[in-house]
Amino acid sequence: MKFYTIVMTGLVLVGTAALAAANPAMLPKHPGYPSGGDYANDTGQKNLTVEQSLSRAAVSEDTHTAQKLVDPYNARLLKSQGAGQLPTVQGPQIKIEPPVTEATRMPKQ
């Protein structure tokens, strides 16, 4: 049990050291984060204002939160006719006739 504890503690220390010695160039850029000296990710960059930080944060979320839904049937669409009418599409032009062409009048009793 003592050997297991020593081995696990050693692995944790080695893992922590590996994370601490990571290449800073591979870390993500954080513009606006206060530069704390030589060890900061963005040395030499100016701090952003609150408005700049908020606008850049909102823009960074647009890439994966915006819906870009693609309807595969819209690729065939040539012209949209409007409400209640079928659009003109590529392929066979199918004309759908109304189900009732004329009606018969029922006599009143």
DAWO-V55002 format. One record per backbone hydrogen bond with DSSP energy under -0.5 kcal/mol. NH is the residue of the N-H (numbers start at 1). CO is the residue of the C=O. E is the energy in kcal/mol with one decimal. If there is no record, write none. Layout:
# DAWO-V55002
((NH & CO & E) (NH & CO & E))
This chain:
# DAWO-V55002
((5 & 1 & -1.9) (6 & 2 & -2.1) (7 & 3 & -2.4) (8 & 4 & -2.5) (9 & 5 & -2.3) (10 & 6 & -2.3) (11 & 7 & -2.3) (12 & 8 & -2.2) (13 & 9 & -2.3) (14 & 10 & -2.5) (15 & 11 & -2.5) (16 & 12 & -2.4) (17 & 13 & -2.3) (18 & 14 & -2.2) (19 & 15 & -2.0) (20 & 16 & -2.3) (21 & 17 & -1.8) (22 & 19 & -1.2) (24 & 22 & -0.5) (26 & 23 & -1.5) (27 & 24 & -0.9) (33 & 30 & -1.7) (36 & 34 & -0.5) (40 & 37 & -1.3) (43 & 40 & -0.7) (45 & 42 & -1.7) (53 & 49 & -2.4) (54 & 50 & -2.6) (55 & 51 & -2.6) (56 & 52 & -2.4) (57 & 53 & -2.1) (58 & 54 & -2.2) (59 & 55 & -2.1) (60 & 56 & -2.0) (61 & 57 & -1.0) (62 & 58 & -0.7) (62 & 59 & -0.8) (63 & 59 & -0.5) (64 & 61 & -0.6) (65 & 61 & -1.2) (66 & 62 & -1.5) (68 & 66 & -0.5) (71 & 69 & -0.5) (72 & 70 & -0.7) (74 & 71 & -1.6) (75 & 72 & -0.8) (76 & 73 & -0.9) (77 & 74 & -0.6) (78 & 88 & -3.0) (79 & 88 & -1.9) (85 & 82 & -1.4) (88 & 79 & -2.9) (89 & 87 & -0.5) (90 & 76 & -2.3) (94 & 92 & -1.1) (95 & 93 & -0.5) (96 & 94 & -0.6) (97 & 95 & -0.7))
